[in-house]
Amino acid sequence: MLAALAAAWALLAAAFLAALLLLRRAPAPQPAGFGLVISGLFQDLIRYGKTKRGCGQLPGWLRLLQVPKRWFTHFYVVSVLWNGFLLICLFRAEFLGESFPSWIQDMHHALGRDSQNKDMDSEHFSALLVLLLLWLHSCRRLAECLWISVFSSGVIHIVQYCFGLGYYIAVGSTVLCQVPTNVRNGKKLSVQICWYHVIGVTMYIWASLHQHRCLAILANLRKSRTGKVVSVSHSVPFGDWFESVSCPHYFAELLIYVSMAITLGIHNVTWWCVVMYVLSNQALAAVLCHEFYQKNFSSYPKHRKAFIPLVF
Ligand SMILES: NC(=O)c1ccc[n+]([C@@H]2O[C@H](COP(=O)([O-])OP(=O)(O)OC[C@H]3O[C@@H](n4cnc5c(N)ncnc54)[C@H](OP(=O)(O)O)[C@@H]3O)[C@@H](O)[C@H]2O)c1
């Protein structure tokens, strides 16, 4: 059933890629009537925060479906709780030989790997390590949302909000489904550190440091030297990877998921589908953000790419 999970992530990646291609195609004739509603809904579902501004005043009924962008914080609260719970369950199963709760075993049976074929201790350790990295990532992002980032009155669509909540539950569950959890029969894990664990974790730390620095640069644009919030407007960020791309924190997010693919041993197809999803999702957000800067700041540095340095 792992194939179904991989297919679901691949489908999500394809949906965001299709949205990106639709956005980048030659401008279509100005829609009218029903076409206008569909086009408005499409724009409303792919944009959030600052990129929603400047795409016209939303119709009243669409405005009712918006929630504050600062609710991004809820995604990380859910992720810290859910993925922390999965981490404890996996840790107890691997090191203490305990069974998973039956409802997790059912979920795992429906979506995960249940064969013992080529079942090696290094794979169990990889999954445990990636779940730990995911949980640490969520803890850091939660701390940044609570104590570093300065949010404006920007909004996100309620559908995007619900999707975000579901995403962090799905992504941790995907990690858990990479190992057969109900068939260790009390056998305890012996830790085997491999070369790909070392490379993956090093890359994760490097990308996380840059993501943190870039988010701090954005926050400092709105603070005085003493740390007091003095504005909630948008201005042009400089420093760190902002010198090369408009959205280095999105690029760092991609690198963090690639580092997890490496930590899982590089060959994990399901996780590469998750990486494809993050690539297309963050590329779409970065293109919209890049357009926002180019449209609103006439002196915006011309050499900056949207998302991936020197490439895109
Ligand atoms: N894995 C995924 O699927 C996924 C999906 C989405 C996001 N993320 C990650 O979540 C993190 C945050 O994403 P995001 O889309 O919220 O980033 P964002 O729109 O750049 O916002 C980050 C923070 O910076 C502020 N900000 C943005 N541009 C600014 C500017 N020009 N001047 C001053 N302040 C500015 C925002 O405030 P306001 O927007 O309130 O004005 C917000 O507080 C990123 O690292 C991203 O990679 C991951």
The ligand as a Gaussian input file, in Angstrom:
#p B3LYP/6-31G(d) Opt

LIG

0 1
 N        6.283000      22.639000       3.643000
 C        5.295000      23.366000       3.159000
 O        4.420000      22.852000       2.472000
 C        5.234000      24.840000       3.473000
 C        4.168000      25.597000       2.989000
 C        4.147000      26.958000       3.278000
 C        5.176000      27.534000       4.025000
 N        6.183000      26.763000       4.486000
 C        7.293000      27.384000       5.233000
 O        6.837000      28.249000       6.237000
 C        7.706000      29.372000       6.341000
 C        6.879000      30.658000       6.291000
 O        6.225000      30.708000       5.027000
 P        5.394000      31.964000       4.566000
 O        4.788000      31.640000       3.242000
 O        4.521000      32.431000       5.684000
 O        6.557000      33.075000       4.372000
 P        6.380000      34.627000       4.169000
 O        5.105000      34.951000       3.474000
 O        7.649000      35.140000       3.562000
 O        6.212000      35.199000       5.673000
 C        7.159000      34.970000       6.680000
 C        7.087000      36.142000       7.686000
 O        7.747000      37.284000       7.145000
 C        6.840000      38.377000       6.961000
 N        7.198000      38.982000       5.667000
 C        7.133000      38.393000       4.446000
 N        7.617000      39.230000       3.505000
 C        7.981000      40.364000       4.141000
 C        8.540000      41.619000       3.698000
 N        8.816000      41.825000       2.405000
 N        8.776000      42.593000       4.612000
 C        8.496000      42.376000       5.940000
 N        7.974000      41.213000       6.412000
 C        7.716000      40.217000       5.527000
 C        5.463000      37.758000       6.986000
 O        4.472000      38.667000       7.426000
 P        2.981000      38.780000       6.730000
 O        2.904000      37.744000       5.639000
 O        2.030000      38.564000       7.858000
 O        2.900000      40.178000       6.183000
 C        5.666000      36.630000       7.996000
 O        5.647000      37.135000       9.311000
 C        8.701000      29.297000       5.202000
 O        9.958000      28.920000       5.675000
 C        8.148000      28.231000       4.292000
 O        9.166000      27.501000       3.679000
 C        6.236000      25.443000       4.225000

